[in-house]
Each structure stands twice: as C-alpha cells, then as structure tokens.
Amino acid sequence: MKHLTRKATRHVNQNEGLIFEKSSPGKAAWKLAPLDVPEVDTQELLGAAERKDLGLMPEVSEIEIIRHFTRLSTWNYAIDLGMYPLGSCTMKYNPRVNEVVSRLEGLANGHPYQPEKISQGALRILKTLSECLIEITGMDAITLQPAAGAHGEMTGLLMVRAYHEAKGAARKKILIPDSAHGTNPATAAMVGYGVENLKSNEHGMVDIAALAAQMNEDVAALMLTNPNTLGVFEQEIHKIADLIHAKGGLLYMDGANMNALVGKVRPGDFGVDVMHLNLHKTFSTPHGGGGPGSGPVAIKKILEPFLPKPVVVTKSDGTLAFAYDRPQSVGRVRAYYGNFGMFIRALAYILANGPDGLRQTTEDAVLNANYIRKELEGVFDLPYSTPSMHEVVFSDKLQAKKGVKTMDIAKRLIDYGFHPYTTAFPLIVPGALMIEPTESEPKEEMDLFIEAMKSIAAEVEEDPQIALTAPHTTRVSRLDETTAARKPILRWKPA
Ligand SMILES: *Cc1c(COP(=O)(O)O)cnc(C)c1O
C-alpha cells in the first residue's frame, strides 16, 4: 500500500475502552476562593428548581474535560481538514471573514422582537442580500424565509399553486426529469401535486420531444435542476421554457447548483419563473453538522403577490420596515425572518468577492471538476460524455467486474483521508460516483485525491477484498446506515 499518501491516523485511537470512563470521585475542573460575602439560602433563591442530586455527572479535572471534547472533535471529518467531494452538496470552504462579521455584537445580539426603529441595520442586511441575489439570478423579487433547499422548493411550489388558483385554473401535475434532485418529486408530492417523470436523452438532458408530448394544460410547472445532477447544463433551456410557457405552465429551477452559473448566466434571462438558492452551498455558509441552512426563493413579477410575508419595504421617510398586509401571500413559512446568521455570512461572502470574484469562483469550480474528470477518465467509467459543469459523475462499471461497487470505493477513500464522494446518485447512472471538488480545493489537494482514486482502482484489480472490507483505519468500520439514520444513538450512557 505504498500509495497511502495521507493515512487517516486522526480517526484511530488505541485506548478506545478508556475514552469515556474518565470520572473519579472528588475531582473537579474548578476551585472557588472562600466566600467573602454572606451565604445565600439556595432553597429560597431557586425553590423547586434547585437540583441537589447531580446524578451521574462525571467528576473530572479541567485538562481531562478539555482533552475529552478536543478528542471528540477530531473524530469528525470536516472541510477544514481536507477535501470533501460530496457531489451536489457543494462542500466549499467557509471563509473566516463570514464568521467575523456574523459575530459583530450588534448583529449577534439582535433579537427578532426588537422594534423596527432599532433594527434598521438588520433590515438593511435583508434588503441588500435580497438585491444581490436578485441581481445574480436575474429575477424580480425574493423571499429569504426558507430554512433549506427543500424548504425553498416547497415555498416555490406553494407560490406556483397560488398563482394557478388565483387564475381560477388549479392544475394537478408537476413534470420532473429523471436527472432532478431527489427532493424535487418529494416536494411536489408534499404540496399536493402528482409527479410525472420525464426521461432524459442520451446526452443526459431533457428530451425536447418527450417534453412536448407530455406538456399540457394540467401541468402546473416543470421542475428542473440546472445544471442537473449529472453536472450537465440544459443546453436547450430556451426551448424548454418556451414549451412550458406556451401551455400556461411555469418553469421552476432548482438552483442549488448555482455554483456552476453565478456571474456567467442568469436563470431569469433564460426563462425561469421561480427558483431556489442554497446559501449553504453556493454562498459559503456552513452546512451539514456545521450550521443551519438557508434556501431563498427568487421569482418573477407574476408571482410577487404570493411571496411569504412579511416582506421588507422602504417607507416614505426612507427607513425600512416589514409589510404584513399581503392578502394573496402564501403566508409565513418560517418563524421570524429566516436564518439571519446565514444571511450575514452569505452577504459577507458576496461583498468580499465582488462581481469578478464570484465569476472567478464559478470558473474555478468548473475547472476543478473538469481537471478531475480528465485525470480519472478511463480509470473509472464515464457514462455521459456531455461537458461537465461543477461536478462529474463516473460509474463503478469497471470495478463492478471484480465485485466492487461505488459504496466500497467510497469506504476505501476514507482510509486515504478523504470524505467520500456521493454514492449511487443520480439514480439514472447505476453505481454512480458523483464528485464535486468546488473551487476551494488547491491543485495539490486534488492531486492527492486523484492519486488516491487511482490507487484504489489499482487495488481493486489486485485484491478486491481491500475495498470490500474498507474502511480499515476508522474507529468503527461499516455501520448499519439505515439504523444510524432512523434510530441514532446520540448520547453516551454509562454501561
Ligand atoms: C442540496 C440540494 C437540494 C436540497 O437542499 P437542502 O438544503 O439539503 O434541503 C435540492 N436540490 C439540489 C440540486 C441539491 O443539490
């Protein structure tokens, strides 16, 4: 295994059995000076709230507790440790300037119930971010309320539904290509629509003839992930938009993959009526275990009356305020105004980059994905030869001949010190390996990743068992992923 370039020693711990059993009676992480004020009756002060029996609280010294939590933190993989090529998730670096700005006292301590008069700065942030995102997407208006991408999808489709209902012609179906993100059909079903599947052509794009045949006056919208989950841009997007609009339908774009488009093209210019963004992908706010999401929905004028309320407006005296009198609004979709901390981070990112920086980001994201594609083509099967945007999708066809599947390769990648790519998605590629490096990866890190992938492919030829039994360097090997997701055990309990 001479190729083990960066063995994940950080995951290994020799003293596993001793890790949690640290407590010994009488130890404490603090020591207070003797009282020089009169003692207070805590019973009187706290009443029933006073807790006398601390149960099984561990008794440890300061260094023990520091080591405990520091050790736990090293058991996680994070973008701050290395490349995180989880396709579709855009796991990019979260610049520290975002954190600095979001911690400014006036912002961090702001409260949603604070009067508008003393919230002008916060309102200005909502307004400026909205304006930036409207400019980037080429749309007319936006809501920042939704707390995630899928939540944005739901909000967008609620507006689509309200739009058709207001016209007196409720429609029943949403068309969704088989290359769409999995949340799209789920969202359409939640909003009460029937879902009709649209087959992709051999280039991994919407089949225009099939779309023309399936489009009719019962279709409320086409829900299009663009670039789609193959990392392919819909080259006939204008034709698609025209076909939908000709029958009175709307074009919904899942814009979670905007990392491939920002600064280059604007969905509003190619016929999109409604779309969501993922601030926690494209605009560098932390996600996964790192923080809450944010999924703003941008719309064209025709949908404006249906925006969630309240919306931010400028009053005649120039100050900003929330407007609630919106009779056609789909209502509130989130407590307060959305994940405000994420708005600050996204705005900091946008302003720090500026228009040229954002464009460069997009170009680098696409360049990086294509670098990996070029280096690994032939080592792994490439099912679609259409140009890649920000991510590249291989299949495990070559390795499957030895019985090794995409999941096994992903598990082996952990031994090499990388987070796995996305496995078995998109569904239209059997045994998919979906790789998205993002623009933040230096060439040196991508070269290590490429070397690791080539090394795994070579191992599979020599001894498939290595991958089939991977990972070998982690604290635990393969877990029951369904149980881990459905019935997670999140707390250690004494034996
Ligand atoms: C991530 C993603 C979503 C869902 O976003 P969440 O914030 O996870 O709800 C939807 N569509 C695409 C294309 C995505 O990549």
The ligand as a MOL file (V3000), in Angstrom:
LIG
                    3D

  0  0  0     0  0            999 V3000
M  V30 BEGIN CTAB
M  V30 COUNTS 15 15 0 0 0
M  V30 BEGIN ATOM
M  V30 1 C -28.8250 20.0140 -1.8090 0
M  V30 2 C -29.8060 20.0570 -2.8770 0
M  V30 3 C -31.1670 20.2080 -2.6000 0
M  V30 4 C -31.7470 20.2140 -1.1980 0
M  V30 5 O -31.2200 21.2010 -0.3740 0
M  V30 6 P -31.3110 21.0350 1.2250 0
M  V30 7 O -30.7960 22.3130 1.7520 0
M  V30 8 O -30.4760 19.8570 1.5700 0
M  V30 9 O -32.7480 20.8120 1.5680 0
M  V30 10 C -32.0260 20.3100 -3.6650 0
M  V30 11 N -31.5890 20.2440 -4.9280 0
M  V30 12 C -30.2780 20.0920 -5.2370 0
M  V30 13 C -29.8400 20.0200 -6.6700 0
M  V30 14 C -29.3410 19.9750 -4.2220 0
M  V30 15 O -28.0570 19.7940 -4.5230 0
M  V30 END ATOM
M  V30 BEGIN BOND
M  V30 1 1 1 2
M  V30 2 1 2 3
M  V30 3 2 2 14
M  V30 4 1 3 4
M  V30 5 2 3 10
M  V30 6 1 4 5
M  V30 7 1 5 6
M  V30 8 2 6 7
M  V30 9 1 6 8
M  V30 10 1 6 9
M  V30 11 1 10 11
M  V30 12 2 11 12
M  V30 13 1 12 13
M  V30 14 1 12 14
M  V30 15 1 14 15
M  V30 END BOND
M  V30 END CTAB
M  END
